[in-house]
């Protein structure tokens, strides 16, 4: 059975990367550790949203936790080591490892992370993007020169323009 994507509409151009990211995020959620995401009032600015992700990481020390940003993802890892010096009669609290990832939108910034009373809080800020409006000029092509290639000429000019732009982006080797 084929899965129909929400991004398969002809009006949704260039969203294939978002679809892949959403698929990856959906496959990696296991529920541990539990977390909250909240919006907090910002004293810094009214132009930005401050978000706080709080994870319940009871039993983890600062040295056993790692918070990093990897390819637009906030990744939190916890690694506990078994204490071989202890002899357990009953072990209900396992030394568990975890990895929790949150996809970050463009422009998201990490303000910091705090560990207090078994809760790891990570504060993020999302600045409001500028609204950009750009006027696109429309080129008029004269159909007076009716030839076999006259209908392809605007298309070929666009292809050449794209090639030139791509060559400018690539570093010289």
C-alpha angles and dihedrals in degrees: 000000000000120000116227112220124221086224095058093092114117088232093061103078121178098008097117092104091054090052091053091049092050090051091050093049092048091054097050103054114106101158099246124144101024115232144184129214116202138172112232129195112260122226088184100066143340089220095071141056118231114206128190124204112197120191125191102232102160111171095026119113125211090259092055094055129077126188118188142153112234121178096333092318127112103220122193118189130185123192122180123187122220112248103229092186091072126080110208122207088187126008114197096150109067125200094246132185124211144177122198121183130193121192111232123213118230111283097024112141129196111230096187148293131251131191115204132153093349094309122113110204121192119189120207132181127212110196114210108253120239114253107243122196117183125185115223116212117227115222117214116215118201113233091200090101098069106186136141093264099035093098091051096047097087090047093050091048090053092050091050090048091052092048091051092049091049092050090052091054095050114085116242112258 
